[in-house]
C-alpha cells in the first residue's frame, strides 16, 4: 500500500492517484505540462496550497519525498517496460 502525506494527513494510494489525476487534467487543460518529468516537478512533488513536499510511504518503509519516489518509479518503468495485465 502506498500512502501519501498531504496537509499532515495520510491518504491511500487510490486517493493520491485521484488527486494527482485532477492536478494533471488541470495542467493539461492549460497546456502547462509537456512531459512526465514536468508533471512531477509542477504538481506531483508538493502541495500547490502549502508548498510542502508530498511524502510517499510504501508498506512499512520510511517516507520518501514523492518527487524522488516518482522519478525512481519512472526510471524503473522505462528500463523494464510497462506492466502487463492478464487478458
CNS distance restraints for C-alpha pairs under 8 A (distance, minus, plus):
assign (resid   1 and name CA) (resid  12 and name CA) 7.41 0.50 0.50
assign (resid   1 and name CA) (resid  13 and name CA) 6.60 0.50 0.50
assign (resid   1 and name CA) (resid  57 and name CA) 7.99 0.50 0.50
assign (resid   1 and name CA) (resid  58 and name CA) 5.72 0.50 0.50
assign (resid   1 and name CA) (resid  59 and name CA) 5.39 0.50 0.50
assign (resid   2 and name CA) (resid  12 and name CA) 6.26 0.50 0.50
assign (resid   2 and name CA) (resid  13 and name CA) 4.79 0.50 0.50
assign (resid   2 and name CA) (resid  56 and name CA) 6.47 0.50 0.50
assign (resid   2 and name CA) (resid  57 and name CA) 5.51 0.50 0.50
assign (resid   2 and name CA) (resid  58 and name CA) 4.59 0.50 0.50
assign (resid   2 and name CA) (resid  59 and name CA) 6.53 0.50 0.50
assign (resid   3 and name CA) (resid  10 and name CA) 6.10 0.50 0.50
assign (resid   3 and name CA) (resid  11 and name CA) 5.54 0.50 0.50
assign (resid   3 and name CA) (resid  12 and name CA) 4.92 0.50 0.50
assign (resid   3 and name CA) (resid  13 and name CA) 5.40 0.50 0.50
assign (resid   3 and name CA) (resid  16 and name CA) 7.61 0.50 0.50
assign (resid   3 and name CA) (resid  55 and name CA) 7.86 0.50 0.50
assign (resid   3 and name CA) (resid  56 and name CA) 5.45 0.50 0.50
assign (resid   3 and name CA) (resid  57 and name CA) 5.13 0.50 0.50
assign (resid   3 and name CA) (resid  58 and name CA) 6.63 0.50 0.50
assign (resid   4 and name CA) (resid  10 and name CA) 5.84 0.50 0.50
assign (resid   4 and name CA) (resid  11 and name CA) 5.60 0.50 0.50
assign (resid   4 and name CA) (resid  12 and name CA) 6.75 0.50 0.50
assign (resid   4 and name CA) (resid  13 and name CA) 6.90 0.50 0.50
assign (resid   4 and name CA) (resid  16 and name CA) 6.37 0.50 0.50
assign (resid   4 and name CA) (resid  54 and name CA) 6.39 0.50 0.50
assign (resid   4 and name CA) (resid  55 and name CA) 5.25 0.50 0.50
assign (resid   4 and name CA) (resid  56 and name CA) 4.45 0.50 0.50
assign (resid   4 and name CA) (resid  57 and name CA) 6.48 0.50 0.50
assign (resid   4 and name CA) (resid  66 and name CA) 7.79 0.50 0.50
assign (resid   5 and name CA) (resid   9 and name CA) 5.46 0.50 0.50
assign (resid   5 and name CA) (resid  10 and name CA) 4.68 0.50 0.50
assign (resid   5 and name CA) (resid  11 and name CA) 6.43 0.50 0.50
assign (resid   5 and name CA) (resid  54 and name CA) 5.77 0.50 0.50
assign (resid   5 and name CA) (resid  55 and name CA) 5.18 0.50 0.50
assign (resid   5 and name CA) (resid  56 and name CA) 6.63 0.50 0.50
assign (resid   6 and name CA) (resid  10 and name CA) 6.54 0.50 0.50
assign (resid   6 and name CA) (resid  11 and name CA) 7.46 0.50 0.50
assign (resid   6 and name CA) (resid  47 and name CA) 7.29 0.50 0.50
assign (resid   6 and name CA) (resid  54 and name CA) 6.01 0.50 0.50
assign (resid   6 and name CA) (resid  55 and name CA) 7.58 0.50 0.50
assign (resid   7 and name CA) (resid  50 and name CA) 7.70 0.50 0.50
assign (resid  11 and name CA) (resid  15 and name CA) 5.97 0.50 0.50
assign (resid  11 and name CA) (resid  16 and name CA) 6.47 0.50 0.50
assign (resid  12 and name CA) (resid  16 and name CA) 6.20 0.50 0.50
assign (resid  13 and name CA) (resid  17 and name CA) 6.06 0.50 0.50
assign (resid  14 and name CA) (resid  18 and name CA) 6.26 0.50 0.50
assign (resid  15 and name CA) (resid  19 and name CA) 6.16 0.50 0.50
assign (resid  16 and name CA) (resid  20 and name CA) 6.10 0.50 0.50
assign (resid  17 and name CA) (resid  21 and name CA) 6.04 0.50 0.50
assign (resid  18 and name CA) (resid  22 and name CA) 6.28 0.50 0.50
assign (resid  19 and name CA) (resid  23 and name CA) 6.42 0.50 0.50
assign (resid  20 and name CA) (resid  24 and name CA) 6.06 0.50 0.50
assign (resid  20 and name CA) (resid  43 and name CA) 7.47 0.50 0.50
assign (resid  20 and name CA) (resid  44 and name CA) 6.46 0.50 0.50
assign (resid  21 and name CA) (resid  25 and name CA) 6.15 0.50 0.50
assign (resid  22 and name CA) (resid  26 and name CA) 6.29 0.50 0.50
assign (resid  23 and name CA) (resid  27 and name CA) 6.31 0.50 0.50
assign (resid  23 and name CA) (resid  43 and name CA) 6.52 0.50 0.50
assign (resid  24 and name CA) (resid  28 and name CA) 6.01 0.50 0.50
assign (resid  24 and name CA) (resid  39 and name CA) 7.07 0.50 0.50
assign (resid  24 and name CA) (resid  43 and name CA) 7.44 0.50 0.50
assign (resid  25 and name CA) (resid  29 and name CA) 5.97 0.50 0.50
assign (resid  26 and name CA) (resid  30 and name CA) 6.54 0.50 0.50
assign (resid  27 and name CA) (resid  31 and name CA) 6.16 0.50 0.50
assign (resid  27 and name CA) (resid  32 and name CA) 5.07 0.50 0.50
assign (resid  27 and name CA) (resid  33 and name CA) 5.89 0.50 0.50
assign (resid  28 and name CA) (resid  32 and name CA) 5.94 0.50 0.50
assign (resid  28 and name CA) (resid  33 and name CA) 5.91 0.50 0.50
assign (resid  33 and name CA) (resid  38 and name CA) 6.01 0.50 0.50
assign (resid  33 and name CA) (resid  39 and name CA) 5.94 0.50 0.50
assign (resid  34 and name CA) (resid  38 and name CA) 6.57 0.50 0.50
assign (resid  34 and name CA) (resid  39 and name CA) 7.69 0.50 0.50
assign (resid  35 and name CA) (resid  39 and name CA) 6.34 0.50 0.50
assign (resid  36 and name CA) (resid  40 and name CA) 6.27 0.50 0.50
assign (resid  37 and name CA) (resid  41 and name CA) 6.24 0.50 0.50
assign (resid  37 and name CA) (resid  71 and name CA) 7.50 0.50 0.50
assign (resid  38 and name CA) (resid  42 and name CA) 5.95 0.50 0.50
assign (resid  39 and name CA) (resid  43 and name CA) 5.57 0.50 0.50
assign (resid  39 and name CA) (resid  44 and name CA) 6.39 0.50 0.50
assign (resid  40 and name CA) (resid  44 and name CA) 4.50 0.50 0.50
assign (resid  40 and name CA) (resid  45 and name CA) 5.75 0.50 0.50
assign (resid  40 and name CA) (resid  67 and name CA) 6.05 0.50 0.50
assign (resid  40 and name CA) (resid  70 and name CA) 7.24 0.50 0.50
assign (resid  40 and name CA) (resid  71 and name CA) 7.74 0.50 0.50
assign (resid  41 and name CA) (resid  45 and name CA) 5.95 0.50 0.50
assign (resid  41 and name CA) (resid  67 and name CA) 7.06 0.50 0.50
assign (resid  43 and name CA) (resid  47 and name CA) 7.34 0.50 0.50
assign (resid  43 and name CA) (resid  48 and name CA) 7.16 0.50 0.50
assign (resid  44 and name CA) (resid  54 and name CA) 7.58 0.50 0.50
assign (resid  44 and name CA) (resid  66 and name CA) 6.93 0.50 0.50
assign (resid  44 and name CA) (resid  67 and name CA) 6.56 0.50 0.50
assign (resid  45 and name CA) (resid  53 and name CA) 5.74 0.50 0.50
assign (resid  45 and name CA) (resid  54 and name CA) 5.65 0.50 0.50
assign (resid  45 and name CA) (resid  65 and name CA) 7.18 0.50 0.50
assign (resid  45 and name CA) (resid  66 and name CA) 5.33 0.50 0.50
assign (resid  45 and name CA) (resid  67 and name CA) 4.52 0.50 0.50
assign (resid  46 and name CA) (resid  51 and name CA) 5.68 0.50 0.50
assign (resid  46 and name CA) (resid  52 and name CA) 5.30 0.50 0.50
assign (resid  46 and name CA) (resid  53 and name CA) 4.00 0.50 0.50
assign (resid  46 and name CA) (resid  54 and name CA) 4.96 0.50 0.50
assign (resid  46 and name CA) (resid  66 and name CA) 7.85 0.50 0.50
assign (resid  47 and name CA) (resid  51 and name CA) 4.86 0.50 0.50
assign (resid  47 and name CA) (resid  52 and name CA) 5.45 0.50 0.50
assign (resid  47 and name CA) (resid  53 and name CA) 6.38 0.50 0.50
assign (resid  47 and name CA) (resid  54 and name CA) 6.70 0.50 0.50
assign (resid  53 and name CA) (resid  65 and name CA) 6.40 0.50 0.50
assign (resid  53 and name CA) (resid  66 and name CA) 7.30 0.50 0.50
assign (resid  54 and name CA) (resid  65 and name CA) 5.82 0.50 0.50
assign (resid  54 and name CA) (resid  66 and name CA) 5.37 0.50 0.50
assign (resid  54 and name CA) (resid  67 and name CA) 7.81 0.50 0.50
assign (resid  55 and name CA) (resid  63 and name CA) 5.70 0.50 0.50
assign (resid  55 and name CA) (resid  64 and name CA) 5.32 0.50 0.50
assign (resid  55 and name CA) (resid  65 and name CA) 4.44 0.50 0.50
assign (resid  55 and name CA) (resid  66 and name CA) 5.09 0.50 0.50
assign (resid  56 and name CA) (resid  63 and name CA) 5.28 0.50 0.50
assign (resid  56 and name CA) (resid  64 and name CA) 5.27 0.50 0.50
assign (resid  56 and name CA) (resid  65 and name CA) 6.13 0.50 0.50
assign (resid  56 and name CA) (resid  66 and name CA) 5.40 0.50 0.50
assign (resid  56 and name CA) (resid  69 and name CA) 7.24 0.50 0.50
assign (resid  57 and name CA) (resid  61 and name CA) 5.99 0.50 0.50
assign (resid  57 and name CA) (resid  62 and name CA) 6.00 0.50 0.50
assign (resid  57 and name CA) (resid  63 and name CA) 4.45 0.50 0.50
assign (resid  57 and name CA) (resid  64 and name CA) 6.41 0.50 0.50
assign (resid  58 and name CA) (resid  62 and name CA) 7.63 0.50 0.50
assign (resid  58 and name CA) (resid  63 and name CA) 7.58 0.50 0.50
assign (resid  64 and name CA) (resid  68 and name CA) 6.97 0.50 0.50
assign (resid  64 and name CA) (resid  69 and name CA) 6.41 0.50 0.50
assign (resid  65 and name CA) (resid  69 and name CA) 6.33 0.50 0.50
assign (resid  66 and name CA) (resid  70 and name CA) 5.80 0.50 0.50
assign (resid  67 and name CA) (resid  71 and name CA) 6.08 0.50 0.50
assign (resid  68 and name CA) (resid  72 and name CA) 6.26 0.50 0.50
assign (resid  69 and name CA) (resid  73 and name CA) 6.21 0.50 0.50
assign (resid  70 and name CA) (resid  74 and name CA) 6.02 0.50 0.50
assign (resid  71 and name CA) (resid  75 and name CA) 6.11 0.50 0.50
assign (resid  72 and name CA) (resid  76 and name CA) 6.18 0.50 0.50
assign (resid  73 and name CA) (resid  77 and name CA) 6.10 0.50 0.50
assign (resid  74 and name CA) (resid  78 and name CA) 6.13 0.50 0.50
assign (resid  75 and name CA) (resid  79 and name CA) 6.13 0.50 0.50
assign (resid  76 and name CA) (resid  80 and name CA) 6.11 0.50 0.50
assign (resid  77 and name CA) (resid  81 and name CA) 5.30 0.50 0.50
assign (resid  77 and name CA) (resid  82 and name CA) 5.92 0.50 0.50
assign (resid  77 and name CA) (resid  83 and name CA) 7.89 0.50 0.50
assign (resid  78 and name CA) (resid  82 and name CA) 7.44 0.50 0.50
